[in-house]
Amino acid sequence: MAKVQRKYKDTVFRMLFGNNRKELLELYNAVNDSHYENPEELQITTLENAIFLGMKNDVSFLIQDVLNLYEHQSTLNPNIPLRDLFYVADVLQNLTQDLNLYSRKRQKIAVPRFIMFYNGTDDLSGVTEYRLSDMYIVKETDPQLELVVKIININAEKKDRILEKCRTLQEYAEFVRTVRSFKEKEGSLKEAVRKAVDDCIHRGVLAEFLKKNKAEVTKVSIYEFDAKKYEGWIREEGREEGREEGREEGRKEGREEGRREGREQGREERHIEDLISLVEKKIRRNKELSAIVDELESDEDEIRPIYEAVLKYGVDLSPAEIREKMETEVAAAG
């Protein structure tokens, strides 16, 4: 069963571009040699509700019927085409939910494009794209399903033309270079990030952004430059969120037993809501109960009541509301 996380820790890249139409438009123009001027033409479509398998797309947006999925990576990841396939399927499902896909008339969808902005230290010489077909166990000369991710190296020393056309991206690349420079001198990553932030503010590199978000950028950057620690940090954030929910429930009850029960109840409720969300997606794809049970690798006794509840309430209610309806019906029947 897909693991769903509700928490996601931003990178500095996503903090800069994730929800800022003006900066995103500048970046899009730099990538495509275009000259759009109205940020309101841009529709952000980044998935915000849940993260499957600990993954989340950094930025996705629509402009002029083009669906752009932008990823930032500081470590090599040749698996990103498969991740992007998951992302774009969910985004397109959201964008086409009002279309009749069983119609004899061919429906139109936005053109998807995939970019990976890379600023790691590994050598990417000669590598300009990742292809989904490169992941296939059996190599095919004419794959029926293909997804191509264009790679753009945004390290400052590479001086890519895109850096010249997008000032924010250029300054971000300079911030990364500065962190690495201080890391070589200081040895301590924490101290290097702290000094890099102060130095960039002094030199006018992302100055306003760094002044406004200094504490968060410092914290995020420490983990962004250490992939293993960053992944561990995400997991710890999730555990801490669960602990905090348990503590809050316990404070309301005023007893240690209440804290334990609150944590357990919260985990169970989230589990049920996650199942409801997954079942609802599969029902939208016209999957029958037996197929859903198989795909989720679960027991029919667990999935059947959820399946029936989604059929009954799914169009109008959220997963939490459906769970509450189910609990009310069980209580009434008992």
ZIFENKA-V562286 format. One line per field, one symbol per residue. phi: phi as a letter, one per 30 degrees, with the letter a starting at -180 (. if undefined). psi: psi as a letter, one per 30 degrees, with the letter a starting at -180 (. if undefined). burial: # if it has 16 or more other C-alpha atoms within 10 Angstrom, else .. A space follows every 50 residues. Layout:
BEGIN
phi=???
psi=???
burial=???
END
This chain:
BEGIN
phi=.ddccccbcdcdedddcebcdddddddddddchcbdbcdddccdbedcda bchicaddbbacahicccccbcbcbdbddddddddddddddddddcdcdc dcdddddcbdddbbbcccbdcddceiccaccedddddcdbdbddbbbccd cbdcdeddhdedddcbddddddddddddedddddddiddedddedddddd dddichedddddbedddddddedddbeddddddeddedddeddddddddd dddibddddddddddddddddddddeddddddddciddedddedddhbdd dddeddedddddcedccdedddeddddddddddd
psi=kkkkkfkkklleeeeefegjeeeeeeeeeeeghlhkfjfffkjkgkkfel kkhglkkekklkkhgkjkjkkkkflkifgfeeeeeeeeeeeeeefgfgkj fglfkklklljkkkkjjkhaflkgkfjflkkefffkekkkfikfjkkkjk kjjgkeffhkfeeffjeeeeeeeeeeeeeeeeeeeeekeeeeeeeeeeee eefgjheeeeeegeeeeeeeeefegjeeeeeeeeeeeeeeeeeeeeeeee eefgleeeeeeeeeeeeeeeeeeeeeeeeeeeefghkleeeeeeefhlke feeeeeeeeeeefeeflleeeeeeeeeeeeeef.
burial=...##.##.##########.#.#########..........#.####..# #..#.########...########.....######.##..#......... ...........#########.........#####............#### ######.....##.################.##.....############ #...###..#...#..##.######....#...##..#...##.###### .......######..#..##.############.....#..##....... ..##.##.##...#....##.##..#........
END
